[in-house]
Amino acid sequence: MAVQEAGLAAHSGGCTCGDCPHGARQGHRQAVAAFVAKRDELAAGQGLPAAVAHSAGASRQWVSDELTQSARMVAERSREAGEAWLHTVWRQTLFVVWGAVAVLALAQTGTAIGAGWSMARTAGLVAAVVVAGLLTAAARLHRARGGLIAPLIGEDNRLSTSRTVASAWVLLVVFAVLVLALELAGASAHAERDALIDGLGLTRGAGLLIVLAATCALTVVVRGLVAGRVFGQRLQKVRAERPRLADLLCDDAGRGSFTDAQYVLVSAVAMAFSCVRLARRPGQLPDLPWALALLVVLSAAVYFAGKYAEGGRPVILSVVRAREAGDLDGPIRTGDDIEIRGAGFVPAGAATPDQLALMVVRIGPVHVHVPLVPVPGGFANPSDTVLTVPVPVDVEPGPVEVQVVTAAGVETNRVTVEVMD
């Protein structure tokens, strides 16, 4: 009992077991629970100090500052949990790889009953072991970045759909060529060796090579496209906490993406067909039919079109004076709240409190951090289409430019408003 209590104490937020990820995950859960409790408490109007309770503006600012500090703690715990997850997931990827080798061995053994063992079966098993060994070595070298998933993680710390699909095709081609090479090394008859060499001919593998070239080229082009649009402030990218398998089928906000899903689905079906062809005819490259190859290329084109069309700069459509119930209509003055209406203020994946706290409105020469206004279950301000901020007293009366800077660092257009004395 004492040992169990000591173990629980060691994993309560501050792990004392070295690189054990349990403490990081537990600390993240505790930080999230504390933040949610504080947000809901402040949303209900509880916990306000008496010094600021009499002023709506002061209490809102105090609440926003308190939530911002708590959100930063949650973000720090989240980063620690993400790094700990990367340190442990590389072993899980090896379980998948060697599990696939075991499944292949069982399938080879089962299908050999009655048909007999052949050189092609031996070559397939040896090729699988060699590829798994190479992947194991690569995973160990990149264990700090997730092992085998390290090349699949994009600059935004999400699993890249294009990289994953291209990597899968590369592995299939490498495995198929290695099987043919091992069969060629074990062949004794001259005619058998000639048949294996003919199996590597262009007429056999043209469809497979076209698909491989298209998917790899798409990976390079998409990376350059996204980087160019981000640097040109035409696309907002926010770093994720950690990679997730759902990234292959979803956008940055976690919503299902048609272009990503159809690309993964079509590629998976084409790869399954190629694996069956390789199993049926291990003496040649999988002769992917032209219709199926063109289907993969068409799917890749749809994926590229979706990547090209996504994004866009945030935009301010109008700025008006915020009016509360019972307040008189009038011009914008210092100390008043203004309501900024537009679109794209909250980038995809930036709905977390720490990212919302990074939003800034530039009112003339003054930078105003957008206050966090909590409500049960979330925040009323800021939102993707409306921001409410106070006009500071440091703003001089007269024409003033208003501009929003999002959590991704992208600036909107400037809108001029008139501030009265």
Beta strands, then each sheet from edge to edge (+ up, - down):
strand 1: 315-321
strand 2: 332-333
strand 3: 337-343
strand 4: 360-363
strand 5: 366-369
strand 6: 373-375
strand 7: 378-381
strand 8: 386-390
strand 9: 398-405
strand 10: 415-420
sheet 1: 1+ 3- 8+
sheet 2: 2+ 10+ 9- 4+ 5-
sheet 3: 6+ 7-
end
